[in-house]
Amino acid sequence: MSIDPGNRAPEFNLPTDGGGTLASKGLSGRKVVLYFYPKDMTSGCTKESIAFAEASPEFERAGATIVGVSKDSVARHDKFKAKYDLPFTLVSDTDGTLCEVYGVWVEKSLYGRKYMGIERATFLIDEKGMIRETWRKVKVSGHVEAVLEAARKL
């Protein structure tokens, strides 16, 4: 399956913070900002999540729902969400199925050491469940503003 603009967003039904579950079908009729990040409580992921949180009223005005995804447990998501007062849902993809489907589980390299991890990426999905924009290998600075601008244009 290709995860490019114009393709249907893959369906999912996964656990979330707060002990809930989120099914992609439940997001039908809404724009969705689905952002994948490597790990709760790390510097880049915290900065990105706080930026999405601060911009969440603007995303709401644009009619977009923000959903964060990592392989962290629900309990870790609960701590992360509470510590930084994140106003959106965090999905727990502990087995990596959704990361694999979206192609964000990739080989990375740090100081010459190769390992598998989540590539920071964001997908903008329209009200009909179609992927409209993708951002891969995201650099945190300025990213949220670019996604918000795209969401406003949808």
MARBADREN-184343 format. One record per atom (N, C-alpha, C): atom name; residue number from 0; y, x, z. Coordinates in pm, whole numbers, plus 50000, padded with zeros to 5 digits. Atoms other than C-alpha are relative to their C-alpha. Last residue first. Layout:
<atoms>
guse;kemar;Y;X;Z
CA;NUM;Y;X;Z
...
</atoms>
This chain:
<atoms>
guse;kemar;Y;X;Z
N;153;50115;50085;50038
CA;153;52185;49181;50276
C;153;50036;49854;50001
N;152;49997;50029;50145
CA;152;52517;49370;50276
C;152;49885;49910;49956
N;151;49887;50089;50029
CA;151;52558;49355;50656
C;151;50003;49957;49854
N;150;50035;50132;49948
CA;150;52212;49503;50704
C;150;50111;49898;49970
N;149;50099;50059;50091
CA;149;52299;49797;50477
C;149;49963;49859;50045
N;148;49930;50029;50124
CA;148;52615;49873;50679
C;148;49906;49933;49898
N;147;49916;50117;49978
CA;147;52418;49846;51002
C;147;50074;49960;49872
N;146;50091;50116;49998
CA;146;52154;50089;50874
C;146;50081;49871;50018
N;145;50050;50020;50137
CA;145;52420;50345;50777
C;145;49909;49877;49994
N;144;49889;50053;50080
CA;144;52596;50307;51115
C;144;49956;49970;49857
N;143;49985;50141;49963
CA;143;52266;50353;51300
C;143;50112;49935;49918
N;142;50107;50085;50055
CA;142;52201;50676;51111
C;142;50021;49851;50028
N;141;49954;50083;50111
CA;141;52535;50848;51173
C;141;49896;49903;49946
N;140;49855;50015;50015
CA;140;52382;51121;51390
C;140;50036;49921;49874
N;139;49945;50103;49912
CA;139;52012;51055;51441
C;139;50149;49976;49977
N;138;49917;49921;49908
CA;138;51879;51249;51143
C;138;50077;49896;50081
N;137;49868;50039;49950
CA;137;51609;51036;50986
C;137;50061;50107;50089
N;136;49952;49872;49945
CA;136;51316;51195;50807
C;136;50143;49984;50052
N;135;50106;49914;49950
CA;135;51281;50864;50622
C;135;50060;50133;50045
N;134;49942;49871;49962
CA;134;51529;50582;50569
C;134;49887;50081;50060
N;133;50080;49911;49915
CA;133;51405;50276;50385
C;133;50081;50127;50027
N;132;49951;49861;49990
CA;132;51592;49979;50241
C;132;49904;50078;50087
N;131;49879;49985;50082
CA;131;51502;49629;50119
C;131;50056;50141;50000
N;130;49929;49879;49962
CA;130;51146;49581;50242
C;130;50116;50019;49903
N;129;50001;49894;50100
CA;129;51048;49221;50177
C;129;50078;50120;50051
N;128;50103;49903;49969
CA;128;50958;48982;50458
C;128;49987;50113;49899
N;127;50124;50040;50067
CA;127;51149;48685;50319
C;127;49887;50100;50023
N;126;50049;50124;49941
CA;126;51437;48725;50565
C;126;49869;49952;49940
N;125;49919;50121;50017
CA;125;51489;49086;50458
C;125;49931;49877;50059
N;124;50082;50106;50059
CA;124;51330;49401;50599
C;124;50084;49873;49991
N;123;49922;50123;49995
CA;123;51526;49718;50670
C;123;49924;49895;49920
N;122;50022;50091;50112
CA;122;51289;50006;50743
C;122;50083;49875;50023
N;121;49952;50137;49979
CA;121;51371;50302;50965
C;121;49979;49921;49872
N;120;49975;50078;50122
CA;120;51204;50642;50998
C;120;50043;49859;50036
N;119;49894;50095;49970
CA;119;51158;50923;51253
C;119;50037;49928;49869
N;118;49877;49964;50070
CA;118;50832;51084;51146
C;118;50103;49892;50032
N;117;49924;50105;50067
CA;117;50569;51015;51408
C;117;50125;50059;49937
N;116;49902;50072;49921
CA;116;50338;51302;51492
C;116;50071;49895;49917
N;115;49973;50133;50052
CA;115;50048;51519;51378
C;115;50099;49929;50094
N;114;50057;50107;49918
CA;114;50053;51892;51455
C;114;50034;49866;49934
N;113;50013;50127;50071
CA;113;50130;52223;51287
C;113;49932;49899;50091
N;112;50118;50075;49956
CA;112;50254;52518;51491
C;112;49999;49866;49929
N;111;50120;49956;50071
CA;111;50494;52749;51305
C;111;49872;49928;50040
N;110;50021;49859;49971
CA;110;50774;52702;51558
C;110;49869;50050;49940
N;109;49902;49955;49903
CA;109;50738;52326;51520
C;109;49966;50143;50039
N;108;50008;49858;49967
CA;108;50562;52176;51220
C;108;50112;50036;50096
N;107;49871;49940;49968
CA;107;50486;51814;51145
C;107;49977;50147;50034
N;106;50012;49866;49947
CA;106;50195;51641;50975
C;106;50140;50057;50020
N;105;49999;49889;50096
CA;105;50263;51273;50933
C;105;49976;50134;50070
N;104;50085;49909;49924
CA;104;50221;50935;51097
C;104;49973;50117;49907
N;103;49915;49916;49915
CA;103;50520;50761;50933
C;103;49919;50092;50092
N;102;49994;49863;50049
CA;102;50332;50616;50638
C;102;50087;50093;50081
N;101;49864;49972;50047
CA;101;50412;50254;50721
C;101;50017;50145;49953
N;100;49969;50093;50109
CA;100;50042;50167;50741
C;100;50138;50028;49941
N;99;50076;49961;50119
CA;99;49968;50479;50949
C;99;50038;49913;49880
N;98;49943;49872;50047
CA;98;50246;50407;51199
C;98;49931;50046;49873
N;97;49876;50035;50070
CA;97;50123;50046;51223
C;97;50069;50126;49946
N;96;50028;50078;50121
CA;96;49770;50161;51305
C;96;50127;49969;49921
N;95;49935;49945;50119
CA;95;49878;50434;51546
C;95;49978;49923;49871
N;94;50105;49946;50087
CA;94;49627;50347;51820
C;94;50055;50051;49867
N;93;50075;49890;49940
CA;93;49903;50319;52080
C;93;49891;50057;49910
N;92;50101;49978;50104
CA;92;50137;50112;51863
C;92;49909;50115;50043
N;91;50092;49894;49962
CA;91;50349;49977;52148
C;91;49887;50008;49898
N;90;50140;50025;50033
CA;90;50639;49771;52013
C;90;49917;50123;50036
N;89;50069;49875;50031
CA;89;50981;49792;52178
C;89;49852;49970;49983
N;88;50143;49985;49977
CA;88;51186;49473;52166
C;88;49951;50139;49959
N;87;50088;50042;50109
CA;87;51565;49477;52185
C;87;49855;50033;50036
N;86;50005;50146;50013
CA;86;51835;49488;52453
C;86;49907;49948;49890
N;85;50016;50030;50142
CA;85;51779;49849;52568
C;85;49979;49850;49981
N;84;49953;50137;50021
CA;84;51916;49895;52920
C;84;49995;49962;49850
N;83;49886;49994;50092
CA;83;51864;50274;52913
C;83;50052;49862;49960
N;82;49912;49886;49970
CA;82;51640;50308;53219
C;82;50125;50000;49913
N;81;49924;50024;49877
CA;81;51493;49959;53183
C;81;50100;50111;50026
N;80;49909;50113;50023
CA;80;51389;50004;52818
C;80;50088;49974;50123
N;79;49898;49955;50095
CA;79;51240;50348;52882
C;79;50105;49890;49980
N;78;49915;49905;49928
CA;78;51049;50229;53190
C;78;50118;50045;49912
N;77;49930;50074;49894
CA;77;50910;49922;53011
C;77;50097;50091;50074
N;76;49891;50075;50064
CA;76;50826;50131;52705
C;76;50081;49925;50105
N;75;49896;49900;50029
CA;75;50626;50367;52929
C;75;50119;49933;49931
N;74;49940;49959;49872
CA;74;50431;50070;53070
C;74;50112;50102;49977
N;73;49911;50107;49957
CA;73;50372;49930;52720
C;73;50071;50040;50129
N;72;50061;50117;49936
CA;72;50222;50262;52616
C;72;50107;49896;50035
N;71;49998;50005;49854
CA;71;50393;50503;52378
C;71;49938;49871;50051
N;70;50137;50008;49951
CA;70;50282;50516;52014
C;70;49995;49998;50153
N;69;50056;49867;49977
CA;69;50632;50432;51894
C;69;49857;49981;50049
N;68;50145;49978;49997
CA;68;50807;50130;51746
C;68;49970;50146;50030
N;67;50037;49859;49994
CA;67;51158;49990;51794
C;67;49850;50014;50012
N;66;50130;49979;49937
CA;66;51253;49638;51679
C;66;49969;50150;49994
N;65;50043;49860;49988
CA;65;51610;49534;51597
C;65;49866;50005;50072
N;64;50073;49976;49877
CA;64;51678;49178;51477
C;64;49950;50145;49999
N;63;50115;49909;49999
CA;63;51940;49134;51205
C;63;49943;50019;50140
N;62;50123;50078;50010
CA;62;52173;48839;51144
C;62;49873;50083;50002
N;61;50050;49984;50138
CA;61;52475;49058;51068
C;61;49869;49925;49979
N;60;49902;50067;50088
CA;60;52637;48926;51387
C;60;49958;50009;49853
N;59;50017;50145;49980
CA;59;52319;49027;51573
C;59;50095;49922;49909
N;58;50120;50038;50074
CA;58;52340;49375;51420
C;58;49974;49850;50013
N;57;49963;49999;50142
CA;57;52698;49402;51544
C;57;49879;49963;49913
N;56;49919;50120;50028
CA;56;52593;49295;51894
C;56;50042;49990;49853
N;55;50078;50123;50011
CA;55;52309;49553;51878
C;55;50085;49874;49982
N;54;49964;50073;50121
CA;54;52540;49846;51801
C;54;49930;49864;49990
N;53;49854;50019;50001
CA;53;52530;49989;52154
C;53;50046;49918;49879
N;52;49963;50093;49893
CA;52;52154;49932;52171
C;52;50150;49971;49998
N;51;50038;50134;50044
CA;51;52094;50096;51831
C;51;50040;49896;50105
N;50;49910;50036;50110
CA;50;52295;50398;51947
C;50;49967;49862;49944
N;49;49872;50039;49940
CA;49;52104;50403;52278
C;49;50099;49959;49891
N;48;50018;50132;49939
CA;48;51775;50403;52086
C;48;50129;49950;50065
N;47;50012;50100;50105
CA;47;51885;50693;51864
C;47;49990;49859;50058
N;46;49870;50011;50066
CA;46;52007;50904;52157
C;46;49997;49891;49892
N;45;49910;50067;49908
CA;45;51690;50833;52354
C;45;50136;49979;49935
N;44;50042;50141;49997
CA;44;51471;50921;52058
C;44;50090;49919;50093
N;43;49963;50065;50125
CA;43;51660;51245;52001
C;43;49968;49852;49999
N;42;49857;49998;50028
CA;42;51647;51352;52367
C;42;50039;49926;49872
N;41;49966;49869;50056
CA;41;51297;51244;52464
C;41;50143;49993;49947
N;40;49943;49906;49903
CA;40;51245;50952;52705
C;40;50026;50140;49946
N;39;49905;50045;49898
CA;39;51022;50748;52473
C;39;50044;50118;50087
N;38;50043;50011;49861
CA;38;50848;50933;52191
C;38;50113;49954;50092
N;37;50113;49924;49946
CA;37;50837;50982;51814
C;37;49959;49969;50144
N;36;49950;49881;49934
CA;36;51057;50705;51671
C;36;49885;50069;50073
N;35;50108;49923;49941
CA;35;50989;50425;51426
C;35;50060;50127;50059
N;34;49981;49855;49995
CA;34;51265;50179;51346
C;34;49887;50064;50079
N;33;50121;49947;49937
CA;33;51210;49826;51220
C;33;50014;50152;50001
N;32;49985;49855;50003
CA;32;51547;49663;51147
C;32;49882;50053;50080
N;31;50059;49917;49895
CA;31;51456;49304;51074
C;31;50029;50147;49972
N;30;49998;49860;50041
CA;30;51643;49036;50882
C;30;49946;50080;50117
N;29;49897;49914;49943
CA;29;51530;48695;50997
C;29;49996;50137;49933
N;28;49871;50069;50006
CA;28;51344;48407;50831
C;28;50114;50081;50059
N;27;49971;50061;50130
CA;27;51004;48541;50936
C;27;50132;49923;50006
N;26;49868;49951;50041
CA;26;51016;48742;51258
C;26;50044;49941;49866
N;25;49900;50058;49912
CA;25;50730;48549;51417
C;25;50141;50043;49966
N;24;49978;50137;50049
CA;24;50512;48642;51119
C;24;50106;49929;50083
N;23;49899;49995;50106
CA;23;50560;49006;51222
C;23;50029;49861;49945
N;22;50064;50014;50130
CA;22;50370;48929;51540
C;22;50110;49998;49895
N;21;49909;50034;50109
CA;21;50509;49059;51865
C;21;49919;49998;49872
N;20;50050;49956;50130
CA;20;50314;49063;52188
C;20;50104;49958;49896
N;19;50011;50098;50106
CA;19;50429;49044;52547
C;19;49930;50054;49878
N;18;50132;50063;50003
CA;18;50366;49253;52856
C;18;49983;49895;49892
N;17;50000;50126;49926
CA;17;50734;49327;52919
C;17;49867;49926;49995
N;16;49950;49985;49864
CA;16;50743;49590;52647
C;16;49996;49863;50068
N;15;49861;49958;49984
CA;15;50542;49496;52344
C;15;50032;50027;50147
N;14;49940;50018;49868
CA;14;50181;49455;52234
C;14;50142;50057;50005
N;13;50021;49891;49905
CA;13;50103;49433;51862
C;13;50065;49970;50135
N;12;50001;50078;49877
CA;12;50059;49178;51583
C;12;49963;50100;50110
N;11;50054;49940;49878
CA;11;50132;49330;51244
C;11;50005;49899;50113
N;10;50005;50087;49883
CA;10;50204;49238;50884
C;10;49942;50076;50119
N;9;50132;50024;49942
CA;9;50301;49497;50626
C;9;50008;49911;50124
N;8;50020;49926;49875
CA;8;50646;49453;50469
C;8;49860;49967;50055
N;7;50013;50084;49881
CA;7;50626;49322;50114
C;7;49974;50089;50121
N;6;50136;50033;49957
CA;6;50742;49574;49856
C;6;50004;49911;50123
N;5;50058;50094;50096
CA;5;51085;49571;49687
C;5;49857;49961;50035
N;4;49919;50119;50024
CA;4;51210;49880;49868
C;4;49939;49915;49888
N;3;49876;49969;50069
CA;3;50917;50113;49931
C;3;50081;49873;49986
N;2;49896;50046;49908
CA;2;50620;50103;50164
C;2;50134;50043;49943
N;1;49874;49925;50008
CA;1;50343;50127;49907
C;1;50104;49938;50093
N;0;49881;50085;50000
CA;0;50000;50000;50000
C;0;50124;50088;50000
</atoms>
